[in-house]
Amino acid sequence: MLRLLVSRCAQGLGVSVAGHQAEGLGSPRCTQVRQTSDAPRKQPPSSELVALPVGVCSMMRLPVQSSPEGLDAAFVGVPLDIGTSNRPGARFGPRRIREESALLRTVNPSTGALPFQSLMVADLGDVNVNLFNLQDSCRLIREAYRNIAAAGCIPLTLGGDRTITYPILQAIANKHGPVGLLHVGAHTDTADKALGEKLSHWTPFRRCVEEGLLDCKRVVQIGIRGSSMTVDPYRYSRNQGFRVVLAEDCWMKSLVPLMAEVRQQIGGKPLYISFSIDALDPAYAPGTGTPEVAGLTPSQALEIIRGCQGLNVVGCDLVEVSPLYDLSGNTALLAANLLFEMLCVLPKVMAV
Ligand SMILES: [Mn+2]
């Protein structure tokens, strides 16, 4: 019976169990596996045929592969947390998000989106980061994402702390030029330095501005809040032309009207979506490194992501999930759902 289950599972996932264990992005053992254009689309296995907890743990139980060739979009883990300032643990985010994502099904009846009938999607595993060297980790992430972008594959990233968005955007801008940014989170992440270092999860968007990776007139930050070292903590963002929407301006209201304005501002040029789970109130998402009270609700998060339908989304990430502070797994479950919603608004996803 065990053999039958493993065999059926491997068939459903489309990979060998041994192959999955050996692979990792950036690993010298990665092999190029080319997909033909007429290959059948990859699908999470049906929960009517394969029990939800069965199988190697991948995002949405999708096939795992090492090469982005032939993929329209892919989930990618970046298990890095050495850029965190307070509670660590985001290195365990990708695994926990994948675990909770087993519950996700394949269609989105709320929006009508059919992502797996529209796109070729797989799980590309994790970037092999250097947990003893943040600078080197950024290099490894940048190189992995340059390969993904070069293959025409849209990355949906499972973080990892916020630092990872900087090298990802280096790779994305290398392909697309300066991009618009929808950043949802509690903090602007535009500090210059902390403890004398220019690289941490406090600083990625300032580094991105300095390197010309962002189209600053098309940058929106939503959910910003919390105490600060200065009385005007958002000045840097606003001086760059960013639109900063504070959490209190979102309280107790639908964000559908806000997103209509955001769509106008972003237009049809490339957009990157970066979602920190700390945008959500800690009541919903306690499993994060720097929680701030009075945040967004899950339904507002869905309104934000669904409001990106029709935009030219070229990449997404969901960062700052630190499972150690949430034994229920609800934070990772929420993160998995938000990543699924991002998949559902990618260009070329059909809706019924
Ligand atoms: Mn944050």
Residues whose N, C-alpha, C, O or C-beta is under 5 A from the ligand:
A	BS01	MN	G185 A186 H187 S276 D278
